[in-house]
Amino acid sequence: MIGRALGHDLKRSNVLPCAVIGQDTRESSSWIADRVTLGLGASGIEVHSAGVITTPGIAYLARSRKYAAGVVISASHNPWMDNGIKIFSCDGYKLPDAHEIAIEQEIFGLLQNPEAHVDSSFRGSRSLPGDAELRRAYIEWLATNVSTNLTGLRVLVDCANGAAAVEGPELVRLCGIQASFLNAAPDGKNINENCGALHPETLAKAVAERPGEFDLGVTFDGDADRALFCDSNGRVVNGDAVLLLAARYMKSKGTLPNDTVVATTMSNMGLEIALRNSGIRLLRANVGDKYVLEQMQKSGAVLGGEQSGHIIFRDGEATTGDGLLTALRVMDALARTGKPLADLVSDLKVFPQIIENVRVREKVPFTKVPKIQGAIEAAERELDGNGRVVVRYSGTEALARVMIEAESEEKMKALAQGIAGAIKKALGT
């Protein structure tokens, strides 16, 4: 039904619509991709499968090959039992919320009488193994984003038993990188299992146990739209540090418009200070890559991202976070500067953070509850610019999240508990 609803939507706005579909390595991904392909085909949509490919790989193909839509079957960083569907429009961007809601409404309509929409005579094609030429086109495009010789770099790569296990090895061969691989043998159930960007300590430990063997490590999540790193000593380098490194490198090349970077409200205050010391302005967006992208488009910034390693480079053709592209950009900076990763981010002083969650019965704007707003303002006065207060509601749960950053952990804890107490008294369950 999902494929049919999407197919109907595409036919309304395209003369000869054609879609591209890809998937991660979960056990259920192939079956779901086959069913979506069947629904699209039954609606008159020609479907090309790229097989197992990263989520940003489909975004690139949708844009570069002029497909009406790109569809990815993946649950990203979640366990193998979960799965989902991501849709990109012909320009490589995720569909706007209103557009997704319209498609969802049609899906619910079709589900009211599913038998009436089944065409038993139509036979869809299998999604695997997919067209290797499509995957190759994506890999070759990635390689064009690096102008520096990377052959001297020694890298340990954790593929999370996900999509990066397919594109990653071929990409490093094409770029001449000296790479060894971890968790590059997906079996349908081991995606993200104690590995990848959700568990960067796995990579860091492996690098630390082999001193002098690697210049850095890189680790991806299941659909490889994010990347985290570790330095040659096995210290984890998160998305904040990547933003700092990339921003300064781009500024040095004159490719950082308005010397501006976009991060989220959760990025550490240490990043803001380090960027400011380098003459770079930090803008903050709500948590979520879509909000980062919106702020980037609004401000004209070409670099933005999250602590999770979801980094967006808009100084080229990319339209979404791409872990493989991020890895190449970091390696390009190391090779061009001749400096180790640890040195490039050594001045990033990470402020301690504490987060208090409070379950609430309703999500009333904090500014409309005087006692809560008063507690927030009191905490900000107490910090006096030497820390940060972020209070927000969870986007998926009935929770208020109180985050405090400060140099003093004792002060941080007291302030967080004070705000959390005010929220619990006013709105708690």
C-alpha positions as CSV (number, residue, x, y, z in Angstrom):
1,M,0.0,0.0,0.0
2,I,2.9,2.3,0.7
3,G,4.3,1.8,-2.8
4,R,0.9,2.3,-4.4
5,A,0.3,5.5,-2.4
6,L,3.7,6.9,-3.3
7,G,3.2,5.8,-6.9
8,H,-0.1,7.6,-7.2
9,D,1.5,10.7,-5.7
10,L,4.4,10.6,-8.3
11,K,2.0,10.2,-11.2
12,R,0.1,13.3,-10.2
13,S,3.2,15.4,-10.5
14,N,5.4,13.6,-13.2
15,V,4.8,12.7,-16.8
16,L,6.9,9.6,-16.9
17,P,7.8,8.9,-13.3
18,C,10.7,6.6,-12.4
19,A,12.0,5.8,-8.9
20,V,15.2,4.4,-7.4
21,I,15.1,2.2,-4.3
22,G,17.8,1.0,-2.0
23,Q,18.1,-0.8,1.4
24,D,20.3,-1.6,4.3
25,T,21.4,-5.1,5.5
26,R,18.5,-5.9,7.9
27,E,16.8,-9.2,7.4
28,S,13.5,-7.5,6.6
29,S,14.9,-4.9,4.2
30,S,14.8,-7.0,1.1
31,W,11.2,-8.2,1.7
32,I,10.0,-4.7,2.4
33,A,11.8,-3.3,-0.7
34,D,10.3,-6.0,-2.8
35,R,6.8,-5.1,-1.6
36,V,7.3,-1.4,-2.1
37,T,8.7,-2.1,-5.6
38,L,5.6,-4.2,-6.3
39,G,3.3,-1.4,-5.2
40,L,5.1,1.3,-7.2
41,G,5.1,-1.0,-10.3
42,A,1.4,-1.7,-10.0
43,S,0.9,2.1,-10.0
44,G,2.7,2.4,-13.2
45,I,6.1,3.6,-11.8
46,E,9.3,2.2,-13.3
47,V,11.6,1.2,-10.4
48,H,15.4,0.8,-10.5
49,S,17.0,-1.0,-7.6
50,A,20.5,0.0,-6.3
51,G,20.4,-3.0,-3.9
52,V,22.2,-2.5,-0.6
53,I,23.4,1.2,-0.5
54,T,23.7,4.0,2.0
55,T,20.8,6.4,2.5
56,P,22.7,9.4,1.2
57,G,23.6,7.2,-1.8
58,I,19.9,7.1,-2.8
59,A,19.6,10.8,-2.2
60,Y,22.5,11.3,-4.6
61,L,21.1,9.0,-7.3
62,A,17.6,10.6,-7.1
63,R,19.1,14.0,-7.7
64,S,21.8,13.1,-10.2
65,R,19.8,10.6,-12.3
66,K,16.6,12.7,-12.3
67,Y,14.5,10.1,-10.6
68,A,11.1,11.3,-9.5
69,A,11.8,9.8,-6.0
70,G,14.4,7.9,-4.1
71,V,13.2,5.3,-1.5
72,V,15.4,3.8,1.2
73,I,14.4,0.8,3.4
74,S,16.4,1.3,6.6
75,A,16.0,2.0,10.3
76,S,19.4,3.7,10.4
77,H,20.9,3.3,13.9
78,N,18.2,1.2,15.4
79,P,18.4,-2.6,16.1
80,W,17.9,-5.1,13.3
81,M,14.3,-5.9,14.4
82,D,13.2,-2.4,13.5
83,N,12.9,-1.0,10.0
84,G,11.5,2.0,8.2
85,I,11.1,3.8,4.9
86,K,12.7,7.1,3.9
87,I,11.7,9.0,0.8
88,F,13.7,11.6,-1.1
89,S,12.2,13.9,-3.8
90,C,13.8,14.4,-7.2
91,D,16.1,17.2,-5.8
92,G,17.7,14.8,-3.2
93,Y,16.0,16.3,-0.2
94,K,13.7,14.5,2.2
95,L,10.0,15.2,1.6
96,P,8.4,18.1,3.5
97,D,6.2,17.1,6.4
98,A,3.0,18.2,4.6
99,H,3.9,16.0,1.6
100,E,4.5,13.0,3.8
101,I,1.3,13.5,5.7
102,A,-0.7,13.6,2.4
103,I,0.9,10.3,1.3
104,E,0.2,8.7,4.7
105,Q,-3.5,9.8,4.4
106,E,-3.7,7.9,1.1
107,I,-2.1,4.9,2.7
108,F,-4.7,4.8,5.4
109,G,-7.4,5.2,2.8
110,L,-6.1,2.2,0.8
111,L,-6.0,0.1,4.0
112,Q,-9.7,0.6,4.5
113,N,-10.3,-1.8,1.6
114,P,-6.9,-3.5,0.7
115,E,-8.4,-6.3,-1.4
116,A,-9.8,-3.8,-3.9
117,H,-6.3,-2.5,-4.7
118,V,-4.5,-5.8,-5.3
119,D,-3.6,-6.7,-8.8
120,S,-2.7,-10.4,-8.7
121,S,-1.6,-10.3,-12.4
122,F,1.2,-7.8,-11.7
123,R,4.7,-9.2,-10.9
124,G,7.3,-6.9,-9.5
125,S,11.1,-7.4,-9.8
126,R,13.4,-8.4,-7.0
127,S,15.3,-5.6,-5.3
128,L,18.5,-7.6,-4.8
129,P,21.2,-7.7,-5.9
130,G,20.3,-4.4,-7.6
131,D,22.2,-2.5,-10.3
132,A,25.9,-2.4,-9.5
133,E,26.3,0.5,-11.9
134,L,24.1,2.7,-9.7
135,R,26.3,2.0,-6.7
136,R,29.4,2.6,-8.7
137,A,28.2,6.0,-9.8
138,Y,27.7,7.0,-6.2
139,I,31.1,5.8,-5.2
140,E,32.8,7.6,-8.1
141,W,31.0,10.8,-7.2
142,L,32.2,10.5,-3.6
143,A,35.8,10.2,-4.7
144,T,35.5,13.5,-6.7
145,N,35.0,15.3,-3.4
146,V,38.7,14.8,-2.4
147,S,41.5,16.6,-4.2
148,T,44.3,15.5,-1.9
149,N,46.3,12.3,-2.2
150,L,45.0,10.0,0.5
151,T,47.3,7.0,-0.2
152,G,49.5,7.7,2.9
153,L,46.7,7.4,5.4
154,R,46.2,4.2,7.4
155,V,42.6,3.9,8.6
156,L,40.6,1.3,10.6
157,V,37.0,1.3,9.4
158,D,34.0,0.0,11.4
159,C,31.1,-0.6,8.9
160,A,28.5,-1.5,11.6
161,N,27.6,-4.5,9.6
162,G,25.4,-2.1,7.6
163,A,25.3,-0.5,4.2
164,A,28.9,0.9,4.5
165,A,30.1,-2.7,4.3
166,V,29.1,-2.6,0.6
167,E,30.3,0.8,-0.5
168,G,33.0,1.4,2.0
169,P,35.7,-1.1,0.8
170,E,35.2,-0.1,-2.8
171,L,35.5,3.6,-2.0
172,V,38.8,3.2,-0.1
173,R,40.2,1.1,-2.9
174,L,39.3,3.8,-5.4
175,C,40.9,6.5,-3.2
176,G,44.0,4.4,-2.5
177,I,43.5,4.6,1.3
178,Q,45.3,1.9,3.3
179,A,42.3,0.5,5.2
180,S,41.4,-2.4,7.4
181,F,37.8,-3.2,8.3
182,L,35.8,-4.2,11.3
183,N,32.1,-5.4,11.3
184,A,31.9,-5.7,7.5
185,A,30.1,-9.1,7.4
186,P,26.4,-8.4,7.7
187,D,24.1,-11.4,8.4
188,G,20.8,-9.6,8.6
189,K,20.8,-9.5,12.4
190,N,24.1,-8.0,13.4
191,I,23.6,-4.4,12.1
192,N,24.6,-1.9,14.8
193,E,25.2,-4.7,17.3
194,N,27.9,-3.5,19.7
195,C,29.6,-1.7,16.8
196,G,29.4,1.3,14.5
197,A,28.6,4.9,15.4
198,L,26.3,3.8,18.3
199,H,29.3,2.2,19.9
200,P,32.4,4.2,18.9
201,E,34.3,2.7,21.9
202,T,34.5,-0.5,19.9
203,L,36.5,1.1,17.2
204,A,38.5,3.2,19.7
205,K,39.5,0.1,21.7
206,A,40.6,-1.6,18.5
207,V,42.8,1.3,17.4
208,A,44.3,1.7,20.9
209,E,45.2,-2.0,21.0
210,R,47.3,-1.6,17.8
211,P,49.5,1.4,18.6
212,G,51.2,3.0,15.7
213,E,49.3,1.0,13.2
214,F,46.5,3.6,12.3
215,D,46.4,7.3,11.7
216,L,42.7,7.3,12.6
217,G,39.5,5.2,12.8
218,V,36.1,5.9,11.3
219,T,32.8,4.3,12.2
220,F,29.4,4.5,10.6
221,D,25.8,3.7,11.6
222,G,23.6,1.2,9.8
223,D,22.7,3.3,6.8
224,A,25.9,5.3,6.9
225,D,24.4,8.8,7.0
226,R,26.6,9.6,10.0
227,A,30.2,9.0,10.9
228,L,32.3,9.2,14.1
229,F,36.0,9.0,14.5
230,C,38.9,8.2,16.8
231,D,42.4,9.5,16.7
232,S,45.6,7.4,16.5
233,N,45.6,6.9,20.3
234,G,42.0,5.6,20.4
235,R,40.3,8.7,21.7
236,V,36.7,9.1,20.3
237,V,36.1,12.2,18.2
238,N,32.4,13.2,17.9
239,G,30.4,15.3,15.6
240,D,31.2,18.6,17.4
241,A,34.9,18.0,16.9
242,V,34.3,17.1,13.2
243,L,32.4,20.4,12.8
244,L,35.3,22.3,14.3
245,L,37.9,20.6,12.1
246,A,35.8,21.0,8.9
247,A,34.9,24.6,9.6
248,R,38.4,25.7,10.2
249,Y,39.7,23.8,7.2
250,M,37.0,25.2,4.9
251,K,37.6,28.7,6.2
252,S,41.3,28.4,5.4
253,K,40.3,27.5,1.8
254,G,37.8,30.3,1.5
255,T,34.8,27.9,1.2
256,L,32.9,28.8,4.4
257,P,30.5,31.5,3.4
258,N,30.0,34.2,6.1
259,D,32.3,32.1,8.4
260,T,29.1,30.4,9.7
261,V,28.4,26.9,11.0
262,V,25.0,25.4,12.1
263,A,24.8,22.9,15.0
264,T,22.0,22.0,17.3
265,T,21.0,23.1,20.8
266,M,22.8,19.9,22.1
267,S,26.2,20.7,20.7
268,N,28.7,21.5,23.4
269,M,29.4,25.0,24.5
270,G,33.1,24.1,24.0
271,L,32.5,24.0,20.2
272,E,31.0,27.5,20.3
273,I,34.0,28.9,22.1
274,A,36.6,27.1,19.9
275,L,34.8,28.3,16.7
276,R,34.5,31.9,18.1
277,N,38.3,31.8,18.8
278,S,38.8,31.0,15.1
279,G,36.5,33.8,13.9
280,I,33.6,31.5,13.1
281,R,30.0,32.1,14.1
282,L,27.8,29.2,15.4
283,L,24.1,29.2,14.8
284,R,22.0,26.7,16.7
285,A,19.0,24.7,15.4
286,N,16.5,22.3,17.1
287,V,17.7,18.7,17.4
288,G,17.3,16.8,14.1
289,D,19.0,16.9,10.8
290,K,16.0,18.4,9.1
291,Y,16.1,21.4,11.4
292,V,19.9,21.8,10.9
293,L,19.3,21.8,7.1
294,E,16.5,24.3,7.4
295,Q,18.8,26.7,9.3
296,M,21.6,26.2,6.8
297,Q,19.3,27.1,3.9
298,K,17.9,30.1,5.8
299,S,21.4,31.4,6.7
300,G,23.3,30.4,3.6
301,A,25.6,28.2,5.7
302,V,27.2,25.3,3.9
303,L,28.3,23.3,6.9
304,G,26.1,22.0,9.7
305,G,25.6,18.9,11.8
306,E,25.0,17.1,15.1
307,Q,27.1,15.5,17.8
308,S,26.0,12.2,16.5
309,G,28.2,12.6,13.5
310,H,25.4,13.5,11.1
311,I,27.3,16.2,9.1
312,I,25.9,18.1,6.1
313,F,28.2,19.6,3.5
314,R,26.4,21.9,1.1
315,D,29.4,23.3,-0.7
316,G,29.0,20.6,-3.3
317,E,26.1,18.4,-4.5
318,A,25.2,16.8,-1.1
319,T,21.7,17.3,0.1
320,T,21.8,15.3,3.3
321,G,24.3,13.9,5.9
322,D,26.6,11.4,4.4
323,G,29.0,9.4,6.6
324,L,31.2,8.3,3.7
325,L,31.5,11.9,2.5
326,T,32.3,13.1,6.0
327,A,35.0,10.5,6.4
328,L,36.6,11.6,3.1
329,R,36.5,15.3,4.2
330,V,38.2,14.5,7.5
331,M,40.9,12.5,5.8
332,D,41.3,15.3,3.2
333,A,42.0,17.7,6.0
334,L,44.5,15.4,7.7
335,A,46.3,14.7,4.4
336,R,46.4,18.4,3.3
337,T,47.5,19.8,6.6
338,G,49.9,17.0,7.5
339,K,48.6,17.1,11.1
340,P,47.2,14.2,13.1
341,L,43.5,14.3,14.0
342,A,44.2,14.8,17.7
343,D,46.1,18.0,16.9
344,L,43.4,19.4,14.7
345,V,40.8,19.3,17.5
346,S,43.1,19.6,20.5
347,D,41.7,23.0,21.6
348,L,38.1,21.8,21.9
349,K,37.4,22.0,25.6
350,V,34.3,19.9,26.3
351,F,32.1,21.3,29.0
352,P,30.5,18.6,31.2
353,Q,26.8,18.1,30.6
354,I,24.0,16.8,32.7
355,I,20.6,15.9,31.5
356,E,17.5,15.5,33.7
357,N,14.3,14.0,32.2
358,V,10.9,14.8,33.7
359,R,7.8,13.0,32.6
360,V,5.0,15.5,32.0
361,R,1.2,15.2,31.5
362,E,1.1,18.0,28.9
363,K,3.6,20.0,26.9
364,V,2.9,23.6,27.9
365,P,5.4,26.2,26.5
366,F,7.8,26.9,29.4
367,T,7.5,30.7,28.9
368,K,3.8,30.3,29.9
369,V,4.6,28.8,33.3
370,P,6.1,31.5,35.5
371,K,7.7,29.2,38.0
372,I,9.5,27.2,35.3
373,Q,10.6,30.2,33.4
374,G,11.8,31.8,36.6
375,A,13.9,28.7,37.4
376,I,15.5,28.7,34.0
377,E,16.3,32.4,34.2
378,A,17.8,32.0,37.7
379,A,20.0,29.2,36.4
380,E,21.2,31.4,33.5
381,R,22.0,34.2,35.9
382,E,24.0,31.8,38.1
383,L,26.1,30.6,35.2
384,D,26.7,34.2,34.0
385,G,27.9,33.2,30.6
386,N,30.1,30.4,31.8
387,G,27.7,27.7,30.9
388,R,24.5,27.0,29.1
389,V,20.9,26.0,29.9
390,V,18.7,24.1,27.4
391,V,15.2,23.0,28.3
392,R,13.1,21.4,25.7
393,Y,10.4,18.7,25.2
394,S,11.1,15.4,23.6
395,G,9.8,15.1,20.1
396,T,8.6,11.5,20.7
397,E,7.8,11.1,24.4
398,A,5.9,12.9,27.1
399,L,9.2,14.2,28.6
400,A,10.8,17.5,29.4
401,R,14.6,17.4,29.0
402,V,16.8,19.7,31.1
403,M,20.4,20.0,30.0
404,I,23.0,22.1,31.8
405,E,26.6,22.7,30.7
406,A,29.1,24.2,33.1
407,E,32.6,23.8,34.3
408,S,31.5,22.9,37.8
409,E,29.7,19.5,37.9
410,E,28.3,20.3,41.4
411,K,26.8,23.6,40.2
412,M,25.5,21.9,37.1
413,K,23.7,19.1,39.0
414,A,22.1,21.6,41.4
415,L,20.8,23.9,38.6
416,A,19.4,20.9,36.6
417,Q,17.6,19.5,39.6
418,G,16.2,22.9,40.4
419,I,14.7,23.4,37.0
420,A,13.5,19.7,36.8
421,G,11.8,20.2,40.2
422,A,9.9,23.3,39.0
423,I,8.8,21.4,35.9
424,K,7.7,18.3,37.9
425,K,5.7,20.5,40.3
426,A,3.9,22.4,37.6
427,L,3.5,19.8,34.9
428,G,4.7,16.4,36.2
429,T,2.6,13.2,36.1
